[in-house]
Amino acid sequence: MSEKRKYKKRFCKYCEAKVDFMDYKDAGTLRFSLSERYKIMPRRLTGNCKRHQDMITIVIKRARAAALVPYTVTRKTVVSAPFENLR
């Protein structure tokens, strides 16, 4: 039997900052929850709680609909600095 890996406990940075509302127009703060191919990162990697992860998901989807954040980037389209234009 393989041993279970031990990871460090991740904490929700939005709970620590006491965030109650997230704005979809602030694309700079969304980049911490997006991968380099603009996919939404899961809770187990970001350490967010369920409440804030749901908020982030809704905000990112609204930002995509408003064309502030692109949908996924294909492998053929190579982006050198993906978050450079998200300021």
C-alpha positions as CSV (number, residue, x, y, z in Angstrom):
1,M,0.0,0.0,0.0
2,S,1.2,3.4,-0.8
3,E,1.5,6.0,1.9
4,K,-0.8,9.0,1.8
5,R,1.0,12.2,0.8
6,K,0.9,15.1,3.2
7,Y,0.3,18.5,1.9
8,K,0.4,21.8,3.7
9,K,-2.9,23.2,4.8
10,R,-4.0,26.0,2.5
11,F,-6.1,28.8,3.7
12,C,-8.6,30.9,1.9
13,K,-7.0,34.3,1.3
14,Y,-10.5,35.9,0.8
15,C,-11.6,34.8,4.2
16,E,-8.5,36.3,5.8
17,A,-9.2,39.6,3.9
18,K,-12.9,39.4,4.9
19,V,-14.1,39.8,1.3
20,D,-17.9,39.8,0.9
21,F,-18.2,41.1,-2.6
22,M,-16.0,40.5,-5.7
23,D,-16.2,42.7,-8.8
24,Y,-15.9,41.1,-12.2
25,K,-14.3,44.3,-13.6
26,D,-11.2,43.9,-11.4
27,A,-9.4,41.4,-13.7
28,G,-6.1,41.8,-11.9
29,T,-7.4,40.0,-8.8
30,L,-8.9,37.2,-10.8
31,R,-5.6,36.1,-12.2
32,F,-4.7,34.3,-9.0
33,S,-7.6,32.0,-9.6
34,L,-6.8,31.4,-13.3
35,S,-4.2,29.1,-14.8
36,E,-1.8,30.2,-17.5
37,R,-4.4,29.0,-20.1
38,Y,-7.1,31.0,-18.4
39,K,-8.9,28.0,-16.8
40,I,-10.5,28.3,-13.4
41,M,-8.2,26.7,-10.8
42,P,-9.8,24.2,-8.4
43,R,-10.2,24.6,-4.7
44,R,-7.6,22.0,-3.8
45,L,-4.9,24.1,-5.6
46,T,-6.0,27.6,-4.5
47,G,-7.1,26.8,-1.0
48,N,-10.3,28.8,-1.3
49,C,-13.3,27.9,0.8
50,K,-16.5,26.7,-0.9
51,R,-18.3,30.1,-0.6
52,H,-15.5,32.1,-2.1
53,Q,-14.7,29.6,-4.8
54,D,-18.4,29.8,-6.0
55,M,-18.1,33.6,-6.0
56,I,-14.9,33.4,-8.0
57,T,-16.5,31.1,-10.5
58,I,-19.4,33.4,-11.1
59,V,-17.2,36.5,-11.3
60,I,-14.8,34.9,-13.8
61,K,-17.8,33.8,-16.0
62,R,-19.2,37.3,-15.9
63,A,-15.8,38.7,-16.9
64,R,-15.5,36.3,-19.8
65,A,-19.0,37.3,-21.0
66,A,-17.9,40.9,-20.8
67,A,-14.7,40.1,-22.7
68,L,-12.4,41.2,-19.9
69,V,-10.9,37.7,-19.5
70,P,-10.6,35.4,-22.5
71,Y,-11.9,31.9,-22.6
72,T,-9.3,29.1,-22.8
73,V,-6.2,29.5,-24.9
74,T,-5.4,26.8,-27.4
75,R,-2.0,25.0,-27.5
76,K,-1.4,26.5,-31.0
77,T,-1.7,30.0,-29.7
78,V,1.4,30.5,-27.5
79,V,1.1,33.4,-25.1
80,S,4.4,34.5,-23.6
81,A,2.9,36.5,-20.7
82,P,-0.7,35.6,-20.3
83,F,-1.6,38.0,-17.5
84,E,0.3,41.0,-18.9
85,N,-2.9,42.6,-20.4
86,L,-4.9,41.9,-17.2
87,R,-4.2,44.9,-15.1
